[in-house]
Amino acid sequence: MTRRTIAALTLATVAALSTASACRPVDAETGTNAINQATELQCNDARRTLQQAIDNYEILEGKLPRDEATLVPGYLIMQSPLMDIDADGNVIPAPGSGCR
């Protein structure tokens, strides 16, 4: 190896190490909190979207939808894996979705 090659490799190694040291590790609690916040945002968004579809359906059809499938595809693109509609037309978390 030439002196120039060794200098280039050393410089690349130093740059890689300094970049890696700038990345701070995140503890498990911080990571878990971030995941829970993202999930909560997804749940809130899914609830809002489904409620808007129900409201629009009721305005245009004059009645509440029988179930979520009634809203697809005219009012929703697809059924939500996070939210469902109960027998009274209320938006509720889907079983196993993790939503509250």
C-alpha positions in Angstrom: 0.0 0.0 0.0 1.1 3.5 -0.7 1.3 6.2 1.8 -1.5 8.0 0.0 -3.8 4.9 0.2 -3.0 4.4 3.9 -3.8 8.1 4.6 -7.1 7.8 2.7 -8.1 4.7 4.6 -7.3 6.3 7.9 -9.3 9.4 7.0 -12.2 7.3 6.0 -12.0 5.3 9.2 -11.9 8.5 11.3 -14.9 9.9 9.5 -16.9 6.7 9.9 -16.1 6.6 13.7 -17.0 10.2 14.2 -20.3 9.8 12.4 -21.1 6.7 14.4 -20.3 8.4 17.7 -22.8 11.2 16.8 -25.6 8.6 16.8 -26.7 8.3 20.4 -28.3 5.0 21.5 -31.9 5.2 22.5 -33.0 3.3 25.6 -35.8 0.8 25.4 -38.3 3.1 27.4 -37.8 6.0 25.0 -38.2 3.7 22.0 -41.4 2.1 23.5 -42.8 5.5 24.2 -42.2 6.6 20.6 -43.9 3.5 19.3 -46.9 4.0 21.6 -47.2 7.6 20.5 -47.2 6.6 16.9 -49.8 4.0 17.5 -52.0 6.4 19.4 -51.7 8.9 16.4 -52.7 6.1 14.0 -55.6 5.1 16.2 -56.8 8.7 16.4 -56.5 9.1 12.7 -58.4 5.9 12.0 -61.1 6.9 14.4 -61.5 10.3 12.8 -61.5 8.9 9.3 -64.2 6.3 10.1 -66.3 8.9 12.0 -66.2 11.2 9.0 -67.3 8.4 6.7 -70.2 7.6 9.1 -71.2 11.2 9.3 -71.1 11.6 5.5 -73.0 8.4 5.0 -75.7 9.5 7.4 -76.1 12.9 5.7 -76.3 11.5 2.2 -78.2 8.2 2.9 -80.4 9.4 5.7 -79.4 6.5 8.0 -76.5 5.0 9.9 -74.5 2.3 8.1 -75.2 -1.3 9.1 -71.5 -2.0 9.4 -68.1 -0.8 8.2 -68.3 -2.8 5.0 -71.3 -0.7 4.0 -69.0 2.3 3.8 -66.6 0.6 1.3 -65.9 1.8 -1.4 -68.3 4.8 -1.5 -67.2 6.4 1.7 -64.0 4.5 2.6 -61.2 3.0 0.5 -61.0 0.0 2.7 -62.1 -1.2 6.1 -60.0 -0.1 9.0 -57.9 -2.7 10.8 -57.9 -0.4 13.9 -61.5 0.7 14.3 -65.0 -0.9 14.0 -68.6 0.2 14.2 -70.7 -1.1 17.0 -74.5 -1.9 16.8 -75.4 1.7 17.7 -73.2 3.2 15.0 -70.4 4.2 17.4 -66.7 4.0 16.4 -64.9 1.5 18.7 -61.4 0.0 18.7 -61.2 -3.2 16.6 -60.4 -6.3 18.7 -56.6 -6.8 19.0 -55.8 -3.4 17.4 -54.1 -2.0 20.5 -56.3 1.1 20.2 -58.2 2.5 23.2 
